[in-house]
């Protein structure tokens, strides 16, 4: 079973740019997005790669004690967020570009973003600069080898948003930032000033 173990943070400023190793333009569409977190997504990257990704909760008892299913993130007080388990099943399959384009056209909810790979210790760090209906949102994610991996959070990271379902890519595709109220946007982006 393939597992995704990640933590996510809002980003302030652009000090992260000195850490960029690579970048790519992404368009992703959600073919299925259920309340229980199950998603089926098609993603297109840089005009030459496409793949399907399935994400789902980990079945109870399916994870060994070395990677506990219910492990919650310990969040410093200055980076507080509602945190839920950070372990999910993730399955990715490369598909032909033309198939990806056809599936993206069928996806009712989509997200556009520019992704940057970052040179940082402690896991595989990426940073997403959202475009279109979700601009000016910027989110950093770190994929970890296991739930117990300690993460050194860069100073340009703002509040931790691991487990904030309203800020998942699937949720942002359904309910983009440009549909949020002024109060909701202020509560989200205010701490980044």
N, C-alpha and C positions, 0 to 999 in steps of 0.2 A: 504494500500500500504506500503510495507516494504521499508525503506529508509536507505541508507548508507551515512553517513556524516563523511568524513575523511580528514586528512591532512597527508602529506608524506614528509620525510626529508632524505637526504643522511646522512650517518653515518661515523664518523672518529674515528679511534682507537677502543679499546675494553673495555673502562670504563663501558659500558652498561652491561657487564657480571655480575657485582655484583647485578644487578636488576632482573635477570632471575628467574621466578617462575616455568616455564614448557617449554618443547620444543617438536617439532615433525618434522619428515621428510615429505616433501610434493612433490608430482609430480602432475602437472596440465597440461591439454591439452585443447586447444581451438578448439572446433568443429565449432563455428561461431565467427568471429571477424570482425565487419564492421567499416567503417570509422566514422560513426555517434556515435560510442562508444557502440553499442549493442554487447554483447558477450554472448556466451553460453560456459561454461567451465565445465570440469569434473575434480575433484580433488580427489587424493588418499592420505591418511595420515597414516603413521606408520604401514602399512600392515594390517589394520583392519577396516578402515572407508573410505567410498566413498560418494561423493555427487555431484549433478549438481548445478551450480549457473548460473543464468541469471542476467545480468546487463544491464540497459538501462537508457537513459535520462528521467528525470521527465517531464511528459506532462505539458505544460503551464497551469497555473491556478490550478494545482493539489495540490499545497503545500500552507498551510496557511501562514499568515504573520508572525507567530512565527518562521517559518523556511523558510526564503525566498529562492526561487530557484536560484536567481542570486547573492546571497551573495558571495562576493569575499573575500578571506583571506587577512587580513592586514599583510604584510610581512615586518619585520624589514629590513633595508637597507643591513645589513650584511648577510641576509638570502634570498636575492631577488631571485625570479623565476617568470616565466610566470604563472599566476594563473587564473584558470577558476572556474566556480561553483564547489563546492565540494559535492553536493548532487546528488545521483543517486538512481534509483530503484534497489533493490537487492532482489532476490528470491532464496532461497536455499532449496534443497530437498535431503534427504538421499536416497541412492540407495544401492543395494547389491554390495558387493566387486567385485564379478565376473563381474557384469555389468559395474562397474567402470573400471576394467582392460580392458574389451572389448572396451569400448568407448575411453579410453586413447590410445589404439592401433590404433584407427581410426583418432585420432587428428593429423592434419598435423603440428601443432606448439605446442611445449611443453616447460615448465619451470620446473627446479628442484631447490629446496631451502630447507634450514633448518629454521624453524620458531621458535622464542622464544617469550613467553609471558613475559611481563615486569611488575614489581611492581613500577608503577609511578602514580602520581595523574593526574586528569583532563580528564579521558577517558580510554578506553581500548587500551593500547599500545602493539604492537607486533613489532618484528624486524625480517627481512628476510635476511639471508645470502645466496646469490645466488650461485649456483654451476654450474659446466659444462661450457657451452658456455657463461654464464652471470657472472662468477666469474671475479673479486673480488667484485662485487657490493653488498653493504649492505644498506638496506633501513629500516627506522623506520616509522611506521604508527600509528596514533591514531584515533580511531573511537570515535565520539562525540555524546552526546545525542541530541544536536541541533547545528545549525550553529553559534549561538551566544556564545557558550562555549569558555571561554578564556583558552588558552593552555600555560602552562609553558614549554618551550622548553629546554630539558636537554643540558648541555654544549657540550656533545659529538655529538650532531646533527650538521650537516653541512648545506648547502643550502637547502631551502625548494623547493620541486619538485612537490607540489600539482598542478595538472593540466598539468604537462608535459606529453603529450600523448606519446612521444617517450620513456618514462620510465614507462609506464603502463606495467603490467605483460603481457597483450595481445601483446603489441608492442615488448617487449623483447622476446617473443616467436617467433614472425615473423622475427625480426631483432635483434638477440642477440649481446651482447657487442663484442664478438670475430669477428663480421663482421664490426665493426665500424672502421673508419680510426684512425690513430695515433693522428691526430689533434682533432677529436671528443672525443676520450678517454681522451686526455689531458685536454680538456675544461671541461669535466664532473668530472674527478677524481682529477685534479690539485688542486682545492680549498680545498681538504681534507688533503693535505700534511702539 
